[in-house]
Amino acid sequence: MRIEQVSLRLLKMKLKQPFVTALETVNERKIILVEVKAEGETGYGECLAFETPWYTEETIESAYTILSSLLIPRLLRSTIEHPRDVHQLFQSIKRKSNGKGFN
């Protein structure tokens, strides 16, 4: 499969009820909606990072940057024969180790 186009859209949605943690209360949720077009088909997905790094170090802003500057260009330059090809394509992109075995 040859991916022809990937579009990112930032959306903000009001939550039905606030999401409350010890660190903050979230009333609106930002997401990145991902649209992928390939071989006459269109698929959608979303990135669920939060606006602040309270749960993981990833944020909407950092995820958008990684998607647009690294992941999407690799996809557009490649032919995907099987879903495992995407894993192999992205294998070299990892977070830095924090000394506790994460990579």
Long-range contacts (C-beta under 8 A, 24 or more apart in sequence): 1-38, 1-39, 1-79, 1-80, 1-81, 2-38, 2-39, 2-79, 2-80, 3-36, 3-37, 3-38, 3-75, 3-76, 3-78, 3-80, 4-37, 4-38, 4-39, 4-76, 5-35, 5-36, 5-37, 6-34, 6-35, 6-36, 6-37, 6-72, 6-75, 6-76, 7-34, 7-35, 8-32, 8-33, 8-34, 8-35, 8-64, 8-67, 8-68, 8-72, 9-33, 9-35, 10-60, 10-64, 21-54, 23-54, 24-52, 24-54, 26-50, 26-51, 30-60, 31-60, 32-60, 32-63, 32-64, 32-67, 34-67, 57-95, 66-93
